[in-house]
Amino acid sequence: MRLVVFNNNFIDYLNVKKINNKNMSAYAILDLEVFDTEKHLEYKNLAPGIIEKYEGKILIRGGESVVQEGEWNPQRIVVIEFPSYEKAIEWSNSEEYQKAIELRKKGAKTNAIIVNGV
């Protein structure tokens, strides 16, 4: 067994490799500014089925938020968890979701990122 030293602790090399591999969750984080509620509702009704197809889980969907620092003024935050970064990218690039994005653009201005978990 190969060991790695991290902060003066011994860690099993296989576990370190697993942590740095595809076994970590990834998150899609969207900040939406809705300007057409009807179009946004169409997107909102369509998106969950596509998200589920790619093993995603909506964690946050427009809950109350408060800015703690900086000049960011989010309007509607959505956070979606995926089992891996690869699965999140697959969802984002899927034909089904690309069609949903076109619909979303008719009802909301969006900033979005996908980020690996720790």
QUIHUCOR-V903457 format. One line per field, one symbol per residue. ss: DSSP state (H for helix, E for strand, - for the rest). phi: phi as a letter, one per 40 degrees, with the letter a starting at -180 (. if undefined). burial: I if it has 16 or more other C-alpha atoms within 10 Angstrom, else O. A space follows every 50 residues. Layout:
ss->???
phi->???
burial->???
//
This chain:
ss->--EEEE--EEEEHHHHHHH------EEEEEEEEE--HHHHHHHHHHHHHH HHH---EEEEE--------------EEEEEEE--HHHHHHHHH-HHHHHH HHHHH--EEEEEEEEE--
phi->.cbbcbfgbcbddcccccccbccccbbcbbbbbcbbcccccccccccdcc dcdbgcbccbagccbbccagbcbccacbbbcbcacccccdccccdccccc cdcdccbacbbabbbccb
burial->OOOOOOOOOOOOOOOOOOOOOOOOIIIIIIIIIIOOOOIIOOIIOIIOOI IOOIOIIOOOOOOOOOOOOOOOOOOIIIIIIIIIIOIIIOIIOOOOIOOI IOIIIIIIOIOOOIIIOO
//
